[in-house]
Amino acid sequence: MLWKRSFEGLEALVAERGNALLATAVLLTGSRAAGEDLLQSALERLMRSWGKVREDREGYLRRIMYNLAVDQWRRRRRRPEVFVTAEPVGPTDLSDVVALRQALVVALAQLPPRQRAVLVLRYWEQRTEAETAEILGCSVGSVKSTSSRGLSRLRELTASWDTFPIPNGAM
């Protein structure tokens, strides 16, 4: 089958890392539907470059996702964004954890796009400052200051959560 030969490894990548990729896309966009669209667009772009990308295809795909998300934010700069509470990605039976994560996604969606992207890269994806700077095309100093401002704003938005129940072992 020609498709399997020309895109060898793509199916395995999506099967193994699809949920994690979708979770990141949801955080970047603010909703599951928009996250699915972002991931699909990124996969299409990856397929166009499949033969050229030999190493770290997941990293290349994630870079495409971040760049597409930033491009979308730039296009919508003058139009207000409306975010819907993201659905949890993956099964869970801890309703408090789901509620907390949904509340966190809503708070994250209230940040400016650049702060949101930096926080997702640094703390969700656990990227280094240098990796984050390279992905977003800015300096390490910009990543540090944007991260600091984003965390500060996120603390303000979540200040009333001190009574929010966090189950043992959650997060």
C-alpha positions as CSV (number, residue, x, y, z in Angstrom):
1,M,0.0,0.0,0.0
2,L,1.6,3.3,-1.1
3,W,0.2,5.4,1.7
4,K,1.7,3.2,4.4
5,R,5.1,3.3,2.7
6,S,5.2,7.0,2.2
7,F,4.1,7.9,5.7
8,E,5.7,5.1,7.6
9,G,5.6,5.8,11.3
10,L,2.8,8.4,11.2
11,E,0.1,6.0,12.4
12,A,2.3,4.8,15.3
13,L,3.1,8.4,16.3
14,V,-0.6,9.4,16.4
15,A,-1.5,6.1,18.2
16,E,1.2,6.6,20.9
17,R,1.2,10.3,21.4
18,G,-2.2,11.4,20.0
19,N,-3.8,12.0,23.4
20,A,-0.9,14.1,24.7
21,L,-0.8,16.1,21.4
22,L,-4.6,16.7,21.7
23,A,-4.3,17.8,25.3
24,T,-1.7,20.4,24.3
25,A,-3.8,21.6,21.4
26,V,-6.8,22.0,23.7
27,L,-4.8,24.1,26.1
28,L,-3.4,26.3,23.3
29,T,-6.9,26.9,21.8
30,G,-9.2,26.8,24.7
31,S,-11.7,24.2,23.4
32,R,-11.6,20.6,22.4
33,A,-13.1,21.3,18.9
34,A,-10.6,24.0,18.2
35,G,-7.8,21.8,19.6
36,E,-8.8,19.0,17.2
37,D,-8.8,21.4,14.3
38,L,-5.3,22.7,15.3
39,L,-3.9,19.2,15.6
40,Q,-5.4,18.1,12.3
41,S,-3.9,21.2,10.6
42,A,-0.5,20.5,12.1
43,L,-0.7,16.8,11.0
44,E,-1.5,17.9,7.5
45,R,1.6,20.2,7.5
46,L,3.7,17.4,8.9
47,M,2.6,15.1,6.2
48,R,3.7,17.7,3.5
49,S,7.2,17.6,5.0
50,W,7.3,13.9,6.1
51,G,10.1,12.9,3.8
52,K,12.3,15.8,4.9
53,V,11.9,15.2,8.7
54,R,14.0,12.3,9.8
55,E,14.4,12.8,13.5
56,D,12.1,14.0,16.3
57,R,8.9,14.0,14.2
58,E,6.8,14.6,17.4
59,G,8.9,17.7,18.2
60,Y,8.5,19.0,14.7
61,L,4.7,18.4,14.9
62,R,4.5,20.3,18.2
63,R,6.5,23.2,16.7
64,I,4.0,23.3,13.9
65,M,1.1,23.3,16.4
66,Y,2.6,26.2,18.4
67,N,3.3,28.2,15.3
68,L,-0.2,27.7,13.9
69,A,-1.7,28.7,17.3
70,V,0.4,31.9,17.4
71,D,-0.5,32.6,13.8
72,Q,-4.2,32.2,14.6
73,W,-3.9,34.6,17.6
74,R,-2.1,37.2,15.4
75,R,-4.9,37.0,12.9
76,R,-7.5,37.5,15.6
77,R,-5.6,40.3,17.3
78,R,-8.4,42.9,16.7
79,R,-11.3,40.5,17.2
80,P,-12.1,39.4,20.8
81,E,-11.7,35.7,21.5
82,V,-14.5,33.7,23.2
83,F,-13.4,30.5,24.9
84,V,-15.5,27.6,26.0
85,T,-14.6,25.5,28.9
86,A,-12.5,22.7,27.5
87,E,-13.6,19.1,27.9
88,P,-11.2,16.9,29.8
89,V,-9.0,14.9,27.6
90,G,-8.8,11.2,28.6
91,P,-10.8,9.2,31.1
92,T,-10.9,10.1,34.7
93,D,-13.1,9.2,37.7
94,L,-12.1,12.1,40.0
95,S,-14.7,14.8,39.5
96,D,-12.8,17.3,41.6
97,V,-9.7,16.9,39.4
98,V,-11.8,17.4,36.3
99,A,-13.4,20.5,37.8
100,L,-10.1,21.9,38.8
101,R,-8.5,21.3,35.4
102,Q,-11.5,22.9,33.6
103,A,-11.2,25.9,35.9
104,L,-7.5,26.2,35.2
105,V,-8.1,26.0,31.4
106,V,-10.7,28.8,31.7
107,A,-8.2,30.9,33.7
108,L,-5.5,30.1,31.2
109,A,-7.8,31.2,28.4
110,Q,-8.1,34.6,30.0
111,L,-4.4,35.3,29.5
112,P,-3.0,37.0,26.4
113,P,-2.0,34.6,23.7
114,R,1.7,35.0,24.1
115,Q,1.6,34.4,27.9
116,R,-0.7,31.4,27.4
117,A,1.7,29.9,24.8
118,V,4.7,30.4,27.1
119,L,3.0,28.8,30.1
120,V,1.8,25.8,28.1
121,L,5.3,25.3,26.7
122,R,7.1,25.8,30.0
123,Y,4.8,24.1,32.5
124,W,2.5,21.7,30.5
125,E,5.1,20.6,28.0
126,Q,7.9,21.1,30.5
127,R,10.2,22.7,27.9
128,T,13.3,24.6,28.9
129,E,13.4,28.4,28.5
130,A,15.8,28.0,25.6
131,E,13.5,25.5,23.8
132,T,10.5,27.7,24.4
133,A,12.3,30.7,23.0
134,E,13.4,28.7,19.9
135,I,9.8,27.4,19.3
136,L,8.3,30.9,19.7
137,G,11.1,32.7,17.9
138,C,11.9,35.1,20.7
139,S,14.8,35.6,23.2
140,V,15.2,33.6,26.4
141,G,14.7,36.9,28.3
142,S,11.3,37.3,26.7
143,V,10.4,33.8,27.8
144,K,11.4,34.6,31.3
145,S,9.6,37.9,31.6
146,T,6.5,36.6,29.8
147,S,6.4,33.5,32.0
148,S,6.7,35.7,35.1
149,R,3.9,38.0,34.0
150,G,1.7,35.1,33.0
151,L,2.2,33.3,36.3
152,S,1.5,36.5,38.2
153,R,-1.7,37.1,36.3
154,L,-2.7,33.4,36.7
155,R,-2.2,33.7,40.4
156,E,-4.5,36.8,40.4
157,L,-7.2,34.9,38.5
158,T,-7.0,31.9,40.8
159,A,-6.6,33.7,44.1
160,S,-10.1,32.7,45.2
161,W,-9.4,29.1,44.7
162,D,-7.7,28.6,48.1
163,T,-10.8,26.7,49.2
164,F,-11.0,24.5,46.1
165,P,-10.8,20.8,47.1
166,I,-7.8,19.1,45.6
167,P,-7.8,15.3,46.1
168,N,-4.7,13.5,47.2
169,G,-2.5,12.6,44.3
170,A,-4.3,14.9,41.9
171,M,-2.5,17.0,39.3
